[in-house]
């Protein structure tokens, strides 16, 4: 059973933007706005408005720095922090043909439609210019390139990556005289001992639907590599496929064995985090959002961070990381206008190597779409371990349902995977998911 993707990239089916009318509007209407003194005004929209937030303050300060360096460019900052307010504002601006000249483009935005309708600029020439110092590694440009859809070019640059990794409480293993696991087989070998001592081998907040899908994603690519991802990315998904079903069966086997604990379905991330700090959870599958909390735990000195474990016979897939591009920057100004030239200058500044280096310093490390240089002396041991491990990243994957670009599909997939934790068999789950996917993905 194969279905061809008919829903557009980046949740276009879930959003109601008036894109067709925007292809030739927007900043092009302001082509004559350059003043006699050579100054030009551009609009800028980001999610950075709260100076109490370290990340937001950094980018707010960088914007002010740019203004000082370029007094000839006047910037109207129309940024908003709240996610719903951001989406509402972007909808209104796009529908009105007034796309910001430079803006943060959330993963929820229909990037393909924006690119197809020439609402956002093809910034590939900027990336190829000699003065570009920002990200160039194309594996991080997923979501900004649409070659498979027949569209050439690059339409944005990621500036905010989110990763998933394994956090290991080394003291738990040492106290029981166990080796620190390096592979899934290692963990399986010691799981009985851990469980007998009241310790959950893998903390997974299965109450959270996306977390269930994220684990399925990483299990799949660690078993079958990036070809497993492509089953979802190209829209040819069959949940009874031998490999897809094999991943479901492996997931189910571990649930039944107690790898995730007796009641994972009732656990939110804060419950898992609390048990991890108390030594009741040996390893934890968690997002990079939690680095600060984990680094501040009372037992942080005993915590190490590694990529999601590989399988012993599939070490060629060891370097695949879950890395999602939650935010990026796009240019809405029209090429050939003064606004476009000014927007390019701001774009290059905010995404430069120097900016990322400074950002890493402020944040004490993290995942970035290029290699950063910063003094890590103040970084936590957990962050240092992560950054050392992330150097070996060879490929990245986002959550598999993201490639289907449909909110109903994402929700039902999470719901069905949750039923693994309440005794449902994988044949029933696969049948239900095939039926649900068929409603959206057809021949």
C-alpha positions as CSV (number, residue, x, y, z in Angstrom):
1,X,0.0,0.0,0.0
2,X,1.6,3.3,-1.1
3,X,0.3,6.8,-1.0
4,X,1.6,9.8,-2.7
5,X,1.8,13.0,-0.6
6,X,-0.9,15.5,-1.6
7,X,-0.6,17.8,1.4
8,X,1.8,20.7,1.0
9,X,4.9,21.3,2.9
10,X,4.9,22.9,6.4
11,X,1.3,22.4,7.4
12,X,-0.3,24.3,4.5
13,X,-3.4,22.2,4.8
14,X,-3.8,23.4,8.4
15,X,-3.4,27.1,7.7
16,X,-5.5,29.5,5.7
17,X,-3.1,32.0,4.1
18,X,-4.0,34.0,1.1
19,X,-0.8,33.2,-0.7
20,X,-1.7,33.4,-4.3
21,X,-2.2,37.1,-4.1
22,X,1.1,37.7,-2.4
23,X,3.5,36.6,-5.1
24,X,3.9,40.0,-6.6
25,X,3.0,42.2,-3.7
26,X,4.7,43.1,-0.4
27,X,7.9,45.0,-0.3
28,X,8.0,45.5,-4.0
29,X,5.4,48.3,-3.5
30,X,8.0,50.2,-1.5
31,X,10.6,50.3,-4.3
32,X,10.5,54.1,-4.4
33,X,10.8,54.5,-0.6
34,X,14.5,55.2,-0.5
35,X,15.0,58.7,0.9
36,X,17.1,61.3,-0.8
37,X,19.8,60.9,1.9
38,X,20.2,57.2,1.0
39,X,18.4,55.9,4.0
40,X,15.9,53.0,3.8
41,X,13.3,51.6,6.1
42,X,12.6,47.9,6.6
43,X,10.4,45.8,8.8
44,X,11.7,43.1,11.1
45,X,9.6,40.5,12.9
46,X,11.0,38.0,15.4
47,X,10.0,36.2,18.6
48,X,12.5,38.2,20.7
49,X,10.8,40.8,22.9
50,X,11.5,39.7,26.4
51,X,14.8,41.1,27.9
52,X,14.4,38.7,30.8
53,X,14.9,35.8,28.5
54,X,18.6,35.2,27.8
55,X,18.0,34.1,24.2
56,X,15.7,37.0,23.4
57,X,17.9,39.6,25.0
58,X,20.9,38.4,23.0
59,X,19.1,38.9,19.7
60,X,17.5,42.1,20.8
61,X,21.0,43.4,21.6
62,X,22.3,42.2,18.3
63,X,19.5,44.2,16.5
64,X,20.5,47.3,18.4
65,X,24.2,46.7,17.4
66,X,23.2,46.4,13.8
67,X,21.3,49.7,14.0
68,X,24.4,51.4,15.3
69,X,26.5,50.0,12.6
70,X,24.0,50.9,9.9
71,X,22.4,54.3,10.7
72,X,21.3,54.5,7.0
73,X,18.9,51.6,7.7
74,X,15.8,52.3,9.7
75,X,14.3,49.2,11.2
76,X,10.6,48.9,12.3
77,X,10.6,46.1,14.8
78,X,7.2,44.5,14.9
79,X,8.3,41.4,16.9
80,X,6.0,39.5,19.2
81,X,6.8,36.7,21.7
82,X,3.6,34.8,22.1
83,X,3.3,31.9,19.6
84,X,-0.4,32.4,18.8
85,X,0.1,36.2,18.4
86,X,3.0,35.5,16.1
87,X,1.0,33.2,13.9
88,X,-2.0,35.5,13.8
89,X,0.3,38.5,12.9
90,X,2.0,36.5,10.1
91,X,-1.3,35.4,8.7
92,X,-2.6,38.9,8.6
93,X,0.6,40.3,7.0
94,X,0.8,37.6,4.4
95,X,-2.9,38.0,3.5
96,X,-2.4,41.7,3.1
97,X,0.7,41.3,1.0
98,X,2.9,43.0,3.6
99,X,5.4,40.3,4.5
100,X,8.1,41.6,6.8
101,X,11.4,42.3,5.0
102,X,13.2,40.1,7.4
103,X,11.4,37.7,9.7
104,X,11.7,34.6,11.9
105,X,9.9,31.8,10.1
106,X,8.5,29.3,12.6
107,X,8.3,25.6,11.6
108,X,4.5,26.0,11.6
109,X,4.7,28.3,8.6
110,X,3.8,26.9,5.2
111,X,7.3,27.5,3.8
112,X,6.9,25.7,0.6
113,X,3.8,27.7,-0.4
114,X,5.6,30.9,0.6
115,X,8.5,30.0,-1.6
116,X,6.4,28.8,-4.5
117,X,4.4,32.0,-4.5
118,X,7.6,34.1,-4.3
119,X,6.5,35.5,-1.0
120,X,9.9,34.8,0.4
121,X,13.2,35.2,-1.4
122,X,15.5,32.6,-2.8
123,X,18.5,33.3,-0.7
124,X,20.9,30.8,-2.3
125,X,22.9,33.7,-4.0
126,X,23.5,35.2,-0.6
127,X,24.8,31.8,0.7
128,X,27.2,31.6,-2.2
129,X,28.6,35.1,-1.9
130,X,32.1,35.5,-0.6
131,X,31.0,37.6,2.4
132,X,28.6,35.0,3.8
133,X,30.0,33.5,7.0
134,X,26.8,31.8,8.3
135,X,25.5,28.2,7.9
136,X,26.2,26.3,4.7
137,X,25.9,22.6,5.6
138,X,22.9,21.6,3.6
139,X,21.8,18.9,6.0
140,X,20.5,21.7,8.2
141,X,18.4,23.3,5.5
142,X,15.6,20.7,5.6
143,X,12.4,22.8,5.5
144,X,14.0,25.6,3.4
145,X,14.8,23.6,0.3
146,X,12.1,22.1,-2.0
147,X,13.9,20.3,-4.8
148,X,11.7,17.2,-4.5
149,X,8.7,19.5,-5.1
150,X,10.3,20.9,-8.2
151,X,11.4,24.2,-6.7
152,X,15.0,25.3,-7.0
153,X,16.8,27.4,-4.4
154,X,17.1,27.9,-0.7
155,X,14.4,30.0,1.1
156,X,15.7,30.5,4.6
157,X,18.4,29.7,7.1
158,X,17.9,27.9,10.4
159,X,19.0,29.6,13.6
160,X,17.3,27.6,16.3
161,X,17.9,23.8,16.4
162,X,16.4,21.4,18.9
163,X,17.9,18.0,19.5
164,X,17.0,14.8,21.4
165,X,19.6,12.9,23.3
166,X,20.1,10.3,26.1
167,X,21.0,11.6,29.5
168,X,22.7,8.9,31.7
169,X,22.8,8.8,35.4
170,X,26.2,7.2,35.7
171,X,25.9,6.8,39.5
172,X,23.0,4.4,39.1
173,X,25.1,2.1,37.1
174,X,28.2,2.4,39.2
175,X,26.3,1.7,42.5
176,X,25.0,-1.5,41.0
177,X,28.3,-2.5,39.5
178,X,27.0,-2.2,35.9
179,X,28.8,-0.9,32.9
180,X,27.6,2.3,31.3
181,X,25.6,1.3,28.2
182,X,27.0,2.2,24.8
183,X,24.4,0.5,22.7
184,X,20.8,-0.7,23.0
185,X,22.0,-4.2,23.5
186,X,24.1,-3.0,26.5
187,X,21.0,-1.5,28.0
188,X,18.9,-4.5,27.4
189,X,21.5,-6.7,29.1
190,X,21.4,-4.7,32.4
191,X,17.7,-3.9,32.3
192,X,16.6,-6.8,34.4
193,X,19.0,-5.8,37.2
194,X,17.8,-2.2,37.0
195,X,14.1,-3.2,37.1
196,X,14.7,-5.6,40.0
197,X,16.2,-2.6,42.0
198,X,13.2,-0.4,41.3
199,X,14.9,1.6,38.6
200,X,13.4,2.4,35.2
201,X,16.0,1.7,32.4
202,X,14.7,4.5,30.0
203,X,12.7,7.5,31.2
204,X,10.2,8.4,28.4
205,X,7.3,10.8,29.1
206,X,4.8,8.8,27.1
207,X,1.9,11.0,28.3
208,X,3.3,13.4,25.7
209,X,2.2,12.3,22.2
210,X,5.1,13.9,20.3
211,X,7.6,12.2,22.6
212,X,6.1,8.8,21.6
213,X,6.6,9.7,18.0
214,X,10.0,11.1,18.6
215,X,11.2,7.8,20.1
216,X,9.6,5.9,17.2
217,X,11.5,8.1,14.9
218,X,14.9,7.5,16.5
219,X,14.3,3.8,16.9
220,X,13.5,3.6,13.2
221,X,16.6,5.5,11.9
222,X,18.8,3.6,14.3
223,X,17.5,0.3,13.0
224,X,17.3,1.2,9.3
225,X,19.1,4.5,8.7
226,X,18.0,7.5,6.7
227,X,16.1,5.3,4.3
228,X,13.6,4.8,7.0
229,X,13.0,8.5,7.2
230,X,12.5,8.7,3.5
231,X,9.5,6.3,3.7
232,X,7.8,9.2,5.4
233,X,9.6,12.1,3.7
234,X,8.5,11.0,0.2
235,X,4.9,10.2,1.2
236,X,5.1,6.4,0.6
237,X,4.1,5.1,4.0
238,X,2.7,1.7,4.8
239,X,2.5,0.8,8.5
240,X,2.5,-2.9,7.5
241,X,5.8,-2.5,5.7
242,X,8.3,-5.0,7.1
243,X,10.6,-2.3,8.4
244,X,8.0,0.0,9.7
245,X,6.2,-2.9,11.4
246,X,9.5,-4.1,12.7
247,X,10.1,-0.8,14.5
248,X,6.6,-1.0,16.0
249,X,7.3,-4.5,17.2
250,X,10.6,-3.6,18.8
251,X,9.0,-0.6,20.5
252,X,6.2,-2.9,21.8
253,X,8.8,-5.5,23.0
254,X,10.5,-2.9,25.2
255,X,7.3,-1.6,26.5
256,X,6.2,-5.1,27.6
257,X,9.6,-5.8,29.1
258,X,9.3,-2.8,31.3
259,X,12.2,-0.8,29.7
260,X,10.1,2.4,30.1
261,X,8.7,1.6,33.5
262,X,5.3,0.3,34.6
263,X,3.3,3.4,34.1
264,X,5.1,5.5,31.4
265,X,1.8,6.5,29.8
266,X,0.9,8.7,32.9
267,X,4.3,10.3,33.0
268,X,4.9,13.9,31.7
269,X,8.4,15.2,31.3
270,X,8.5,16.8,34.7
271,X,7.7,13.4,36.3
272,X,10.5,11.7,34.4
273,X,12.9,14.5,35.3
274,X,12.1,14.3,39.0
275,X,12.7,10.5,39.0
276,X,15.9,10.9,37.0
277,X,17.3,13.3,39.6
278,X,16.3,11.0,42.4
279,X,18.0,8.0,40.9
280,X,14.8,6.2,40.0
281,X,15.5,6.5,36.2
282,X,18.8,5.3,34.7
283,X,18.7,7.0,31.3
284,X,16.4,9.6,29.9
285,X,15.2,10.3,26.4
286,X,14.8,14.1,26.4
287,X,14.8,17.3,24.4
288,X,17.6,19.9,24.4
289,X,15.0,22.4,25.9
290,X,15.8,20.8,29.3
291,X,19.6,21.3,29.3
292,X,19.4,24.1,31.9
293,X,17.2,22.1,34.2
294,X,19.3,19.0,33.9
295,X,22.5,20.9,34.4
296,X,21.1,22.4,37.6
297,X,20.1,19.1,39.1
298,X,21.6,18.1,42.4
299,X,23.2,15.1,40.8
300,X,24.4,16.9,37.6
301,X,28.0,15.9,38.2
302,X,26.9,12.3,37.7
303,X,25.0,12.9,34.5
304,X,26.5,12.5,31.0
305,X,24.9,13.1,27.7
306,X,25.2,11.0,24.5
307,X,23.4,10.5,21.2
308,X,20.5,8.1,21.2
309,X,22.1,4.6,21.5
310,X,22.9,2.7,18.3
311,X,22.5,-1.0,17.7
312,X,25.6,-3.2,17.7
313,X,25.0,-4.5,14.2
314,X,23.9,-1.1,12.8
315,X,26.8,1.1,13.9
316,X,26.8,2.8,10.5
317,X,23.7,4.7,11.8
318,X,25.3,5.8,15.0
319,X,25.8,9.4,13.8
320,X,22.2,10.1,13.0
321,X,20.8,12.7,15.5
322,X,17.3,14.0,16.1
323,X,17.7,17.6,15.1
324,X,14.7,19.8,14.4
325,X,14.7,23.2,12.8
326,X,12.1,25.0,14.9
327,X,13.0,28.5,13.8
328,X,14.8,30.2,10.9
329,X,15.1,33.5,9.2
330,X,13.6,34.4,5.8
331,X,13.6,37.5,3.6
332,X,10.3,38.9,2.4
333,X,11.7,41.9,0.7
334,X,11.7,41.8,-3.1
335,X,15.0,41.5,-5.0
336,X,15.9,44.7,-6.8
337,X,14.5,47.0,-4.2
338,X,16.4,49.2,-1.6
339,X,14.5,47.2,1.1
340,X,16.0,43.9,-0.3
341,X,19.6,45.2,-0.2
342,X,19.0,46.4,3.4
343,X,17.4,43.2,4.4
344,X,20.3,41.2,3.1
345,X,22.7,43.2,5.3
346,X,20.6,42.5,8.4
347,X,20.2,38.8,7.3
348,X,24.0,38.4,7.0
349,X,24.6,40.1,10.3
350,X,22.1,38.1,12.4
351,X,23.2,34.8,10.9
352,X,27.0,35.4,10.8
353,X,29.6,33.1,12.3
354,X,30.4,35.8,14.8
355,X,26.8,36.0,15.9
356,X,26.6,32.3,16.4
357,X,29.9,32.3,18.3
358,X,28.6,35.0,20.6
359,X,25.2,33.3,21.0
360,X,26.9,30.0,22.0
361,X,28.9,31.9,24.6
362,X,25.8,33.5,26.1
363,X,23.9,30.3,26.1
364,X,26.8,28.2,27.4
365,X,26.8,25.9,24.4
366,X,24.0,24.2,22.4
367,X,23.3,22.9,19.0
368,X,23.9,25.1,16.0
369,X,23.8,24.8,12.2
370,X,27.5,25.4,12.0
371,X,30.5,24.8,14.2
372,X,30.9,27.5,16.8
373,X,33.9,28.8,18.7
374,X,33.5,29.8,22.3
375,X,35.0,29.5,25.7
376,X,33.4,26.5,27.2
377,X,35.0,26.9,30.7
378,X,31.6,28.1,32.1
379,X,29.6,25.4,30.3
380,X,28.2,22.5,32.4
381,X,29.7,19.1,32.2
382,X,26.4,17.9,30.7
383,X,26.6,20.6,27.9
384,X,30.3,19.8,27.3
385,X,29.4,16.1,26.8
386,X,26.6,17.0,24.4
387,X,28.7,19.3,22.3
388,X,31.5,16.8,22.0
389,X,29.1,14.1,21.0
390,X,27.3,16.3,18.5
391,X,30.5,16.8,16.6
392,X,30.0,13.3,15.3
393,X,26.6,14.1,13.8
394,X,26.5,12.7,10.2
395,X,22.8,13.0,9.4
396,X,19.7,14.6,11.0
397,X,16.1,13.7,11.2
398,X,13.0,15.6,12.4
399,X,10.0,13.9,13.8
400,X,8.7,11.6,11.1
401,X,5.2,12.9,11.1
402,X,6.5,16.4,10.3
403,X,7.2,15.1,6.7
404,X,3.5,14.3,6.2
405,X,2.6,17.9,7.1
406,X,-0.8,17.3,8.5
407,X,-1.9,18.1,12.1
408,X,-4.5,15.3,12.1
409,X,-1.9,12.7,11.0
410,X,0.5,14.0,13.7
411,X,-2.1,13.7,16.4
412,X,-3.5,10.3,15.5
413,X,0.1,8.9,15.1
414,X,0.9,10.0,18.6
415,X,-2.4,8.7,20.0
416,X,-1.9,5.3,18.4
417,X,1.7,5.0,19.6
418,X,0.5,5.8,23.1
419,X,-1.7,2.7,23.0
420,X,1.5,0.6,22.9
421,X,1.7,1.5,26.6
422,X,-1.8,0.2,27.4
423,X,-1.5,-3.3,25.9
424,X,-2.7,-2.7,22.3
425,X,-1.0,-5.0,19.7
426,X,1.0,-3.7,16.8
427,X,-1.2,-5.2,14.1
428,X,-4.2,-3.2,15.3
429,X,-2.1,0.0,15.5
430,X,-0.7,-0.5,12.0
431,X,-4.2,-1.1,10.5
432,X,-5.6,2.0,12.2
433,X,-2.7,4.2,11.1
434,X,-3.0,2.9,7.5
435,X,-6.6,3.8,7.5
436,X,-6.0,7.3,8.9
437,X,-3.1,8.0,6.6
438,X,-5.1,7.0,3.6
439,X,-7.6,9.8,4.3
440,X,-4.8,12.3,3.6
441,X,-2.3,10.5,1.5
442,X,-3.7,8.8,-1.7
443,X,-2.5,7.4,-5.0
